[in-house]
Amino acid sequence: MLETKTVRVGSNVLIGSGHPIVVQTMCNTHTSDVEATVAQCRRLAAVGSQLIRITVPSMKDVPCLEEIRRRLRAEGIGTPLVADIHFSPEIAMAVVPIVEKIRINPGNFHPDHDKARELFGQFIEKCREYDRAIRIGLNHGSLGKYIIDKYGNTPEAMALAAFEWVRMCQEANFHNVVVSLKASNTVVMVQAYRRLAAMMQESGVVYPLHVGVTEAGNGDSGRIKSSVAISTLLSEGIGNTIRVSLTEDPANEIPVAQYLAHRYGLPVAVGNDEGRHTKPDRVSLSAREEAILKAACDWGAPLLNHEIDDIPIEDEYLKDEIMQACRRRFYKPEYIACPGCGRTLYDLENTFNKVKERTSHFKDVVIAVMGCIVNGPGEMADADYGYVGEGFGKVTLYRKKDPVLRHIPEDEAVDRLVELIEGDSSLRSE
């Protein structure tokens, strides 16, 4: 078990070694829609989410976040809230007095790296003032130019990029810190977390790790992809809080995460005045769902570690799904899809299902369906093709990292994506 610091989020959630694994999720409502976001938070807390993350895409959403928190607390819902911030140090500073935890990528605070460090230092001090927790969250594909130029876009680069900010927290003697290094590629994700854990151990100060597979998709594939990677790390004692990111209702993420937390976590803690929390009762899984998750956990680590090359099970569909999730054998397109959040301006779940239906015949291709232009292009690092929402009923289609068709009407975009892939396939076959 990786021995970590203990992080306090609010008055009653403790994250770190010696404490149960904390299960969390993220709202996919628009933060400006206070009623919808409060209703979703209420439902997520009821099914067992111990932390709830809410995106804050602009300064005008800050008062909305404050009102959401006020209403939840007035109802007696004390689940800590996490503000999800992209790029804006001003917004990050503005939400510190409001929520219990803030998720940021400090490398995005400013294009000039030295200025980003200066701004992150100021942010640390404000979090210290208000006794807030920080999640330093980096994703594969959203690393800054500074780190990619030096180390490339690799698991090692992810760990090194995160560790620079970790080191700043260590030097500032600020330890209410959680770190994450998510990727949609399960191999990259596992390698990055292992490397960062080793780097923190060598430094002598180890912060808790939030683990998850970003843009895992939906259905069986999303659950299996998340489970093989998360379970591999949890089985090694790496991981203190988890999210299973699905392109579905966020409430659907909770039973999968609870299964993993109960399989690999500590016994249930007893609540007391020191703020230790209990794991909520598990949401029921069907026998089929539990069998799928069990198989993914049983075989994920041996496959990812190349200890075995095949799975001795008779269910060919399940075998194919697990082998593909571990990137050992591909029998269908690989899909990357974000779970959606308040920045998403179209029906992501239904669109993703349409893309899967129309592209299932392609082989050896990675297709991404991303909710927004803010971080979608960066986080679909492994994709051969990308469908990215622009908002206002328009879509941009990508080939690798290059936007090739912009401002496509949503009702035409899936057809145009299929045409793009078919055109490239015919060129490759000539």
N, C-alpha and C positions, 0 to 999 in steps of 0.2 A: 504494500500500500504506500502510495506517495504521500509523505507527510507534508502538509501545507499549513499556511497561516489560516486562521479563522476569520471570515468576513461576515460582518453583521449588516443585514439589509433591513432597515426599519427596526422595529422593536422585537420581532419574533422569528426572524429567519436567519439561521446561521449556516454558512457555506464553508466547507473545508473538511479535512480529514478529522475523524472523530465524530462527525455528524452525518445524518442520513443524506442521501443524494436528493437534491432539490429539483423538482419537476417544474418546468415553465413553458410558456407559449407566448404568442404575440397576436394582438388584435389585427384584423384585416379590414376594419371599418375605417372610414375617414375620420380623423381626429376632430375635424371641424363639425362633424355630426355628433354632438355631445350625447344626445339621446341614444343613438345606436351604439356608441362606444361604451357608455355606461351599461347598457343592456348586455352587451357582449362580455364585458368584464364581470358582471354579476354572474353570468352563466359559466364563464371559465373558472371563476373562483369556486362555484358550486360543484364542479366536476373534479376539482383537485389541483388546479394550477396554483403553485405556491409563489410564483412571480408572474406578473403580466407586463409585457412590453408594449409600448405605444409609440408609434412614429411621430416625430414633430418636424415636419418638413419645412416650416416657415415660422417667422416670428408671430404671425397672426394666429398660429395654432397654440401658442404658449398659454394665452388666457383660457382656451378651450381645455387644455390639459389640466389647468388649475381647477376649472369647474368640474371636470370629470372626477378628479381626486376628491373634491369637496363633497360631491354627491355620494360617492362610494363610502366615504368615511361616515357621512350622515346616516347611511343605511346600516352601519356597523360592519362593513366589509373592509377588513384591514389588510388585505393582500397587498404587499409592496408593489409599487409601480416602477417600471424602468422606462426612461425616455430613450428613444432610439434617434440618434443625431447623425446626420451625414454632412460633412464639409464645414459646417458653420460653428466656429467657436463662440459666436455671439449667442446663438440659440442654446448651445451647451451651457454657457454661463447663466442664461436666463432661467433654465429649468431646474438648476441646483436647489433653489429654495422650495421647489414644488414636490419633487419625487424622491424616492429613497435611493435610486440607483440610476446611473447614466451610462449608456453604451456609446462609445465613440471610437473612431479610428484616428488617433492624434496626427498621423501622417497626412491626413486630409485637411488639417486645420489651416494650412497655408501652403502655396506652391514653393515658397522658399523654406528649406528644411530648418534652418536656424530659427526662423520666425515661428515655424510650427512648434519647435521645442519651447520657445519662449511662451507661446500661448498655452501650451499644455502645462507648463509650470504654474501659470496663473490659475488654470482650471483646477489643478491639484489643490492649491491653497484654498480656493473657494469650497471645494468638496470637504476639505478638512474643517473649515469654519462651520459648515452645516452638518457635519458628521454623515456624509453621504458615501455610498459605495460607487466605484467605477468599474465598468467592464471595458477593458482594452480589447476591441474586437476587430481582427483583421481577417479578410477573406481572400482565398486564392483568386487571382485575377483582378483584385482591387489594390494591389501593392503600388506604392508610389514610384515614380520614375527614379527617384534617388536610390531606392533599394534594388530595383530591377537592373539599373545600369551597373551596379556593383556585383550583384549575385545572381541575376536572372530570375525568372518566375518559377521558383522551385520550392519544395518543402523546407529546405535549408534557408532560403531567402525569407520565407514566411516566419520561421522561428527567429531569425536574426532581426527582422523588422519589428516583431513584437517585443523582443528582449530589450531593444533600445529603450522603449517606453517603460518596460518593467524596471530596468536599471534606474531610470529617472525617479520612479516611485520609491525604489529602495533607497536611493541617495537622499530623497526628501523625507525619509522616515514616514512615508504614507503607505499603510499596508492594507487598507480596506479596498483591495483590488482583486478582481477576477479577470482571467485572460481567456480569449478564444481564438482559434485558428481554423475556421471552417473552410471546407472545400466540397464541391459536388463529386469530385473524384475520390473514392474511398481510400485508395492507396496513398494519394497525396495527403489527405486529411490525417490518416493514422501516422504517417511518417513525420508530418509537421508537429503534431502534438508530442510524439515521443521525443523529438529533438528539443523542443522548448522545455519539456519537463526535465530533460537531462541538463540543459543550460541553467535552469533555475536551481537545480540541485547543486550544481558546481558553484553557483554564486553564493549559496548558503541561505537564500531567502526564496521560499517557494510559495507562490500564490495559487489559490484554487483555480481549477480549469473548468470552463463551461464547454461542453463538447456537443457536437452535432454535425450532421452532413447538410450543408446548405443546398437549397434548390433540389431536394431529393425527388420531387415529383409527387405522385399520388398513388392510390390503390395499393395492391400488393407490392409493386415495384418500389414505391416510396418507402413503405414500411420495412421491406427487406433491406434496401440500400442503407437506410438509417441504422437498422439493427446490426448488420454485419460489422459496420465500422465502430459504432458506439460501444457495442458489446466487446469488441477486441480491446479497446482502450480500458473499459471498466474492469475487464478481467485481469488487467495488469495494474490495477489500482490508480489509473489515470482518469480523472473526471469526478467532479463534485456536484455539478449541476448540469442538466441536460435539456435539450429541446429536440423533438422529432419534427422537422419542418416538412409539412405536407401541403400540397396545393388543394386544400379542402377546407372545410369548416375547422378553425383552430381547435375546437373542442375535441375533434377526432384525434388530435396529436396526443392528448393526455393519457388514454389507456395504454398506448404503446410505450410512452415514456415511463409510466408507472410500472409496467411489466419489467422493463430494463432496470429501473431503480430497485425494485424488490428482488430481482434475480441477483444483482451484484452489490446492493447496498448493505448498510449496517442494519441491525435490528431497529425496530421503531423506537424513537426517542420519546421520553416522557416529558411533557411540558412542565416548566417550572418558572420561577421568578427570573431566572437568568435568560429567559427568552428562547430556550430550546424548543424546537417545533416537532410535531408528529407528522408522519406520513399519513395522508388522507386514505380513507378506504379506497381500494382499487375499483375502477370502473370495470364492469364485467366485459370479458372478451368471449366471443364464441369459441367453440372447440377448434374450429378451423383456424381462426385468427391466432389462437395460442399455439397451435401446431406450427404455423408458418413462422411466428416469432421464435419459437424454440429451435426450429431447424436453422434459422438464420444465425442465431447465437451459437449453436453447437458447431456449425461448420464455417462461420465467418473467419475466425482467427486462424484456423489451420490453412484455409485457402489464401488469405491475405499474407500469411507468413511463409507461403510456399512449402508447407509441411506435407500437404497432400495435393494431388492434381485432379481429383474427382471426388464425388460424394456417393457413398453406397446407399442411395435411397431409390425407391421405385417410382416415385412421383416425378415424372420427367419435366413437367411444367415447373415445379418447385425447384428442382435441380437446376434447370436453365436460368431461372430468376436469381438464384443464389450465386451461381457461377458468374453471371453477368454483373451482379452487384459487386462482386469481388474483382471484377475486370480480368477474369481468367479465360472466359469464353463468351462471345457475343452471338446471340441468336436473333436479335431484333435491334432496331435503332436504340441508341442510348439517349434518354431524355433528361434534360435539365429544366426544372421549372421552379420559380420562386413561389413561396406560399402566399404572396400577396400581403399588402399592408395598406396603410392610409395614403400611400403615394400612388397606388394602382388605380387607373382611371378607366378600366374596362372589365368585362366579365372574364376574369383570368381562368377560373376553374373550367367553365364550359368551353372556352377557346382552347385550352390545353387538351381537353378531351377530343375536340375536333381535329386538332393537329395530330394527335396520336392515331386517330381513326384513319386519317387521310395519308399518313406517312408510314404506316406499319409495315409496308412491303419493302421499304428500303433496308439495306443491310450495310453494316460497317460505316454508319454515319451517326454523328452526335447532333441533336437538335435541341435548342434552348427556347423556352417561352418565358419571357421576363415581363414583369409587371410595369416597369417604368424605365425611363431614359436616364434616371439619376445614377443608379448603380447597376442596372441591367447589363449594359455592354461590358463593363469591367468584370462582372462576376460570372459571365458565361465563358470563362477562359478556355474551357475544353471543347467548346461547341464548334462544329463545322458550319452550322447555320443557326441564325437567331431571329426570333420574332419578338420585337420589343415595342411595347406600347408607348406612344408619344403623348397620349391624351387627346381630347377633342375628336375622338373617333378616327384617329390616324395611327398608323403602324410603320415602323422602319424594319426592313429585312436586312440581315447581315449575312455575309459570307466570311467565315472566320471573324476577324475583328473589324472588317471593313463594311460600312453601311453601303449597300448596293442599290437599294430601292427605298426611297423616303416618301413619307406622307401618303402611304397607301391607305385607302378607305378600309375600315375593319371588315366590311362584308366582302371585300375582294382579297384580303391579305392571305388567307389560308391557301386559296387557289394559286396566288402568285408565289407563295413559298414552295408549293409542290412543283410548280413550273420551274422554279429556280433550281431545285434539287435534281429534277429530271433532266434539265438542260445540261447541268454539270456532269451527271451520270453518263449521258450519251457521249459527251466529249471525251470522258475517261475511257469509254469502251471502244472508241475509234482507233 
